[in-house]
Structure formats: C-alpha cells, structure tokens
Amino acid sequence: MAVKTLKLGAGERERCDLMNEASVLAQLDDPNVLLLEGVVTRSQPIMVITEFMHNSSLSQFLQASSL
C-alpha cells in the first residue's frame, strides 16, 4: 500500500488536483494502472491510498528506459 498526502497548509488548487487524481484512478480498471484503495477526507491530512508499485515509480522507469 502507498499513501499520497496533501501537505498541511496546501491551497485549494492542490486539494482539487489530489481529489481529481483520485477520481480518475477510481474510474480506471486496468492491470497496468495503480488500483485505488481509498481516499481519506474526513481528517487531516487528506490522503489517497493506492496499491504499492514494486518496481519504482513510472517516472523512474521511463528515465531508466530512455538511457
């Protein structure tokens, strides 16, 4: 499990971005896309909980592949 949190004091734009990300993940059902486990909005900090990526992040994978 991996947890992405919204920093305390983050603005409305950052909150909307995180919630939009969670909304998109919730709509996807593909073995190549992270599974959304849940979203915590009733307490601070706001959190998006996903499955854990065992082979590093997509960004790291793409950077390593371009070498």
C-alpha positions as CSV (number, residue, x, y, z in Angstrom):
1,M,0.0,0.0,0.0
2,A,1.2,3.5,-0.8
3,V,-0.2,6.8,0.7
4,K,-0.1,10.2,-1.0
5,T,-0.9,13.0,1.3
6,L,-1.8,16.6,0.9
7,K,0.6,18.8,2.9
8,L,-1.0,20.8,5.7
9,G,-1.5,24.3,4.6
10,A,-1.8,23.4,0.9
11,G,-4.1,25.5,-1.1
12,E,-7.4,24.8,-2.8
13,R,-5.7,24.1,-6.1
14,E,-3.5,21.4,-4.6
15,R,-6.5,19.9,-2.9
16,C,-8.5,19.8,-6.1
17,D,-5.6,18.3,-8.0
18,L,-5.3,15.5,-5.5
19,M,-9.0,14.8,-5.5
20,N,-9.1,14.9,-9.3
21,E,-6.3,12.3,-9.4
22,A,-8.2,10.1,-7.0
23,S,-11.3,10.5,-9.1
24,V,-9.5,9.4,-12.3
25,L,-7.9,6.4,-10.6
26,A,-11.3,5.4,-9.2
27,Q,-12.7,5.2,-12.8
28,L,-9.9,3.0,-14.2
29,D,-9.8,-0.8,-14.1
30,D,-6.7,-1.9,-15.9
31,P,-3.9,-4.2,-14.7
32,N,-1.3,-1.6,-15.8
33,V,-2.7,1.2,-13.7
34,L,-2.5,1.5,-9.9
35,L,-5.5,0.3,-8.0
36,L,-7.1,3.0,-5.8
37,E,-7.7,1.5,-2.4
38,G,-9.3,4.5,-0.7
39,V,-9.4,8.3,0.0
40,V,-9.4,9.9,3.4
41,T,-11.1,13.3,3.5
42,R,-12.7,13.4,7.0
43,S,-9.4,14.1,8.8
44,Q,-6.2,16.0,8.0
45,P,-4.1,15.4,6.1
46,I,-6.2,14.3,3.1
47,M,-4.8,11.0,1.8
48,V,-5.1,8.9,-1.4
49,I,-4.3,5.3,-0.8
50,T,-3.2,3.1,-3.7
51,E,-1.5,-0.3,-4.2
52,F,2.3,-0.2,-3.9
53,M,4.4,-0.1,-7.0
54,H,7.1,-2.8,-6.5
55,N,9.2,-1.7,-9.5
56,S,9.6,2.0,-8.6
57,S,7.6,4.9,-10.0
58,L,6.6,5.4,-13.6
59,S,8.9,8.4,-13.8
60,Q,11.9,6.4,-12.7
61,F,11.0,3.6,-15.1
62,L,10.7,5.9,-18.0
63,Q,14.0,7.7,-17.2
64,A,15.8,4.4,-16.9
65,S,14.3,3.1,-20.2
66,S,15.5,6.2,-22.1
67,L,19.2,5.6,-21.3
